[in-house]
Every structure is written in C-alpha cells, then in structure tokens.
Amino acid sequence: MVLHILPVSVAYAQGGGAGGAASFFSMILPFIILLLIFYFFLFRPQQKSAQRHEEMLKSLQKGDTIVTRGGLYGRIVNIKDDIVILEVADNVRVRIEKQAVLKKKGQSS
C-alpha cells in the first residue's frame, strides 16, 4: 500500500511550481478571515461604544444626575471645558474630569 501512495505524492511534488500564486493566496486567506472577524467582533463594537460615550459627554447639562467611573453619584452643578463640578451631598462639591463620567443616571452603559 505504501508503494501505491508514493508515486502520487511524487507526482504532486513535481507539479508544484505552477501553483505558486494559488498556494500563496490559500496561505493568506485564513489571516484575512481572522482580521475580518477581529474587526467585526472587537474593533467595530468598541468604536461604536466610544462614539456613544463621546455623544453622551457632549450632551451633559447642568442638573443632570450622573455616575462616575469611580462609582460616585452626583448632580452636575457646573461644566467648564473638561471639568465637571458635581454635588454629591448637601454643600459637598467635587471637581472631576469630564472623561471620568461613565453614564447619566437611568442610561445603560
């Protein structure tokens, strides 16, 4: 049985020079498919999430109740450029970076 398979494998080895371009494409195709999978399942959803977060940050207004990334709940008292001043209790105000705002209360993250 080994002798029967040997001539077939030799024949494939001798005729391999003509299919160089096809073999290169067949080698690179799995990498292309893998990149597409990464794009559609990892990069694209992350970009959409970042875009929604930026839109939420732009829509922040005085009086909104928010949650910070650190877990603080507070009401926005003032917004200056990239600084948000929160009132977390009566007469207790905290300054935070605008990027530290996770979500508005009542919104999903």
Residue pairs with C-beta under 8 A, 6 or more apart in sequence:
16 23
56 101
56 103
56 104
56 107
57 98
57 99
57 101
60 66
60 76
60 79
60 84
60 98
60 101
60 104
61 76
61 79
62 76
62 77
62 78
62 79
63 75
63 76
64 75
64 76
64 104
64 105
65 73
65 74
65 75
65 76
65 104
65 105
65 106
66 73
66 74
66 75
66 76
66 84
66 86
66 101
66 102
66 103
66 104
66 105
67 73
67 101
67 102
67 103
67 104
67 105
68 74
68 86
68 96
68 100
68 101
68 102
69 100
69 101
69 102
70 100
72 86
72 88
72 94
72 96
73 88
73 105
74 86
74 87
74 88
74 94
75 86
75 87
76 84
76 85
76 86
76 87
77 85
77 86
77 87
77 93
78 84
78 85
79 85
79 98
81 98
82 97
82 98
82 99
83 95
83 96
83 97
83 98
84 95
84 96
84 97
84 98
84 100
84 101
85 93
85 94
85 95
86 93
86 94
86 95
86 96
87 93
88 94
102 109
103 109
